Amino acid sequence: MKTLRTLFLLLAVTGGCLLAKGQEIKALENDQYSISLNDVTLVVDAAHGGKILSYRYQDKEVLNQGRFPNSFGSTFWTSPQAQWNWPPVPEYDTRPFTAEQQDGALVLTGSKSERFGYRIRKKLQANPQDGSFVITYSIINESGETRQVAPWEISRVPNGGLLFFEASAVEPANNMEGLPFTFSDGIAWYQMDEAQMNRKINADGKGWLAFCNGSVLFVKKFQDLAEGQAAPAEAEIQVYANPGKTFVEIEEQGAFTTLQPGESVDWTVCWYLLPLEGTEGALDAVKKLL
């Protein structure tokens, strides 16, 4: 294992980057890091919750770049939300993570939650074989008690595009209004719209979801949950639309798991970002990745 000090020494020798299996990892200013593979670059902020700030194909950004808290980038929380309510737990969402390079991956480790006793770890690396960016989240139970928890990734995209995934129905969630999904051939479609209210849905998906904004296609692949595996009042796929033409959260969760003291659960999500003009052919492009 290389410490962050060792990483900086290596960066100085190699001109600012580390190459591993075709990817490029760079240490940027203000404790930020980039991981690049071909035309795709992902940027994370270790100093502020280990958030993914940017995911872009060349200069085409897919994540929302808003200025207000909880409106930009991609983050990770524990589920169910009822355990912590609001705001997000600071050790997961805003406090600094330490960063180190391990076996060609960037590993970010958060501090132990004072309230819940969990520690979050994020391992990020690019896969040259299929062009994906592989993100493995770990929830480590350091509470000294047996706990039940599920992993939860929240990615914010601009309100303007087409969101779709495999499902036959959606339902309103968190006592909010639903979203105007349509259904055809087993696919749930949401052409993003505007409303002056918070709206959210839950859905039982099939291990993937996709968003197309007219210039790029963003695809996530993850564990397909069986019936009863989601956390109480939660779901495999969730979509939240913020009021107005601001942002939409595209979210997925892993299985609700019992952790004994000292145990951890790992959960992997694979991200893909492809150039795609318009929305025609988006579903066919997704099928080639599955």
C-alpha positions in Angstrom: 0.0 0.0 0.0 1.4 3.4 -1.0 0.7 6.3 1.3 -0.4 9.7 0.0 3.1 11.0 0.7 4.5 8.3 -1.5 1.9 9.1 -4.2 3.1 12.7 -4.3 6.7 11.6 -4.7 5.8 9.3 -7.5 3.8 12.1 -9.2 6.8 14.4 -9.1 8.9 11.7 -10.8 6.4 10.9 -13.5 5.4 14.4 -14.4 2.2 14.6 -12.5 0.4 11.3 -13.3 0.4 7.6 -12.7 -0.4 5.2 -15.4 -2.1 1.8 -14.7 -3.5 -0.4 -17.3 -4.2 2.5 -19.7 -5.7 4.9 -17.2 -4.2 8.1 -16.0 -4.5 9.3 -12.4 -3.5 12.8 -11.6 -3.3 14.8 -8.3 -4.9 18.2 -8.9 -5.1 21.3 -6.7 -7.1 21.5 -3.5 -7.0 17.8 -2.8 -8.8 16.9 -6.0 -7.9 14.0 -8.3 -8.7 13.0 -11.9 -8.9 9.6 -13.5 -8.8 9.5 -17.3 -9.2 6.8 -19.9 -9.2 7.8 -23.6 -11.7 10.7 -24.0 -13.4 10.3 -20.6 -12.3 12.0 -17.4 -13.7 11.7 -13.8 -12.8 14.2 -11.1 -13.2 13.6 -7.4 -12.8 15.9 -4.4 -11.2 14.2 -1.4 -11.5 17.3 0.7 -15.3 17.5 0.5 -16.8 14.1 1.1 -15.0 12.3 -1.7 -17.6 13.5 -4.1 -17.4 12.9 -7.8 -17.5 16.5 -9.1 -17.2 15.9 -12.9 -17.7 13.1 -15.4 -17.2 14.2 -19.0 -16.5 12.9 -22.5 -14.0 15.4 -23.9 -15.6 18.7 -22.9 -19.2 17.3 -22.6 -20.1 17.2 -18.9 -22.9 15.0 -17.7 -23.0 15.8 -13.9 -24.8 18.9 -12.7 -22.4 21.7 -11.8 -24.6 23.8 -9.5 -23.2 26.0 -6.8 -25.6 25.1 -4.0 -25.1 22.3 -1.5 -26.7 19.0 -2.4 -27.2 20.1 -6.0 -24.1 18.9 -7.9 -21.9 15.9 -8.6 -22.3 12.4 -7.3 -22.2 11.3 -3.6 -22.8 8.3 -1.5 -25.1 7.8 1.5 -26.3 4.9 3.6 -29.9 3.6 3.4 -32.6 3.7 4.6 -32.8 7.5 4.9 -35.2 7.1 7.8 -32.2 6.2 10.0 -30.6 9.7 9.6 -33.4 11.8 8.0 -31.8 15.1 6.9 -29.3 16.7 6.3 -26.9 14.0 5.0 -24.4 12.6 7.5 -21.3 14.9 7.3 -18.7 12.1 7.5 -20.2 10.6 4.3 -21.1 13.7 2.4 -18.9 16.7 3.2 -16.0 16.0 5.6 -12.6 15.2 4.2 -11.6 11.8 2.9 -8.0 10.6 2.9 -6.6 9.6 -0.6 -4.1 7.0 -1.6 -3.2 5.0 -4.6 -3.5 1.2 -4.3 -2.8 -1.3 -7.2 -3.8 1.1 -9.9 -6.9 2.5 -8.1 -7.6 5.7 -6.2 -8.9 4.8 -2.8 -10.7 7.4 -0.6 -11.4 6.7 3.0 -13.7 8.8 5.2 -13.7 9.3 8.9 -15.9 7.2 11.3 -19.4 8.6 11.8 -19.7 9.9 15.3 -23.4 9.2 15.3 -23.6 5.8 13.5 -20.2 4.3 13.7 -19.8 3.6 10.0 -16.8 4.4 7.9 -17.1 4.8 4.1 -14.4 3.8 1.6 -14.5 4.5 -2.2 -12.3 2.7 -4.7 -12.2 4.2 -8.2 -10.5 3.0 -11.3 -11.0 2.8 -15.1 -11.3 -0.5 -16.9 -9.7 -0.3 -20.4 -11.4 -3.5 -21.5 -14.9 -2.0 -21.7 -14.2 1.7 -21.1 -16.1 1.8 -17.8 -15.2 3.5 -14.6 -15.5 1.0 -11.7 -16.5 2.5 -8.3 -16.6 0.1 -5.3 -18.1 1.5 -2.2 -17.5 0.0 1.2 -19.5 0.5 4.4 -17.4 -0.6 7.5 -19.2 -1.1 10.8 -17.0 0.3 13.5 -20.0 0.9 15.9 -19.4 -2.2 18.1 -23.1 -3.1 17.5 -24.9 -5.3 14.9 -26.4 -3.0 12.3 -28.5 -3.2 9.1 -27.7 -1.0 6.2 -27.7 -0.6 2.4 -25.4 1.3 0.1 -26.8 4.2 -1.9 -25.3 6.2 -4.8 -26.8 9.6 -5.7 -25.8 11.3 -9.0 -27.1 14.7 -10.0 -27.6 15.5 -13.6 -29.0 18.7 -15.2 -32.7 18.8 -15.7 -32.8 18.3 -19.5 -32.7 14.9 -21.1 -34.1 11.4 -21.2 -33.9 9.0 -18.3 -34.7 5.3 -18.7 -34.4 1.9 -17.2 -36.0 -1.5 -17.2 -39.2 -1.5 -15.1 -42.9 -2.1 -15.6 -44.0 0.5 -13.0 -42.9 3.3 -10.6 -44.5 4.6 -7.5 -44.3 7.9 -5.6 -41.7 7.9 -2.8 -41.0 9.9 0.5 -44.5 11.4 0.5 -43.7 13.4 -2.6 -45.5 13.6 -6.0 -44.5 11.1 -8.6 -42.9 11.7 -12.0 -44.6 11.4 -15.4 -43.0 8.1 -16.6 -44.2 6.3 -19.6 -43.8 2.6 -20.3 -43.1 0.6 -23.5 -41.6 -2.8 -24.1 -40.6 -3.2 -20.4 -38.8 0.1 -20.3 -39.7 3.1 -18.0 -39.0 6.4 -19.7 -38.9 9.9 -18.2 -38.5 12.9 -20.5 -37.4 15.5 -18.0 -39.9 18.2 -17.3 -40.3 21.1 -14.8 -42.6 21.5 -11.8 -42.5 23.8 -8.8 -42.4 20.9 -6.3 -40.2 18.1 -5.0 -41.0 14.9 -6.8 -39.6 11.4 -6.3 -40.2 7.8 -7.4 -39.1 4.3 -6.4 -38.8 1.4 -8.9 -37.7 -2.2 -9.0 -35.2 -2.2 -11.8 -33.0 -4.7 -13.5 -29.5 -3.6 -12.5 -29.0 -0.6 -14.8 -30.2 2.9 -15.5 -29.3 5.4 -18.3 -29.5 9.1 -19.0 -29.1 10.8 -22.3 -28.8 14.6 -22.7 -28.6 14.9 -26.4 -24.8 14.7 -26.7 -23.7 11.9 -24.3 -25.2 8.7 -22.9 -24.5 8.0 -19.2 -25.1 4.4 -18.1 -24.8 2.8 -14.7 -24.6 -0.9 -14.0 -25.1 -2.4 -10.6 -26.5 -5.3 -8.6 -30.0 -6.3 -9.6 -31.9 -6.7 -6.3 -34.3 -9.6 -5.8 -37.7 -9.0 -4.2 -37.3 -8.1 -0.5 -33.6 -7.1 -0.7 -34.1 -3.3 -0.7 -34.0 -1.4 2.6 -37.4 -0.5 4.2 -39.3 2.2 2.2 -36.4 2.3 -0.3 -35.9 0.7 -3.7 -33.3 -0.5 -6.2 -33.8 2.6 -8.4 -34.9 6.1 -7.3 -35.4 9.3 -9.2 -35.7 12.7 -7.5 -36.6 15.9 -9.4 -35.7 19.2 -7.7 -38.2 22.1 -8.3 -37.8 24.1 -11.5 -35.2 23.5 -14.2 -32.4 22.7 -11.8 -31.3 19.1 -11.4 -32.5 15.5 -11.2 -31.0 12.8 -9.0 -30.6 9.4 -10.6 -30.0 7.0 -7.8 -29.5 3.3 -7.1 -29.2 1.2 -4.0 -27.7 -2.2 -3.0 -29.1 -4.9 -0.7 -30.1 -4.3 2.9 -27.4 -6.1 4.8 -26.7 -7.1 8.4 -23.2 -6.2 9.5 -21.7 -7.5 12.7 -19.2 -5.3 14.5 -16.0 -5.1 12.4 -17.7 -6.4 9.3 -18.1 -4.5 6.0 -20.1 -4.7 2.8 -18.7 -3.9 -0.7 -20.9 -2.7 -3.5 -19.8 -1.9 -7.1 -21.3 0.4 -9.7 -19.9 0.6 -13.2 -20.2 3.9 -15.1 -20.1 4.4 -18.8 -20.1 7.6 -20.8 -20.5 7.5 -24.6 -21.0 10.2 -27.3 -24.5 10.1 -28.6 -26.3 12.8 -30.7 -30.0 13.0 -29.9 -31.8 10.2 -28.1 -32.5 7.7 -30.9 -30.4 4.6 -30.5 -29.9 5.2 -26.8 -31.6 1.9 -25.7 -29.7 -0.1 -28.4 -26.4 1.5 -27.1 -27.3 0.4 -23.5 -28.1 -3.1 -24.6 -24.6 -3.5 -26.0 -23.1 -2.7 -22.6 -25.3 -5.2 -20.7 
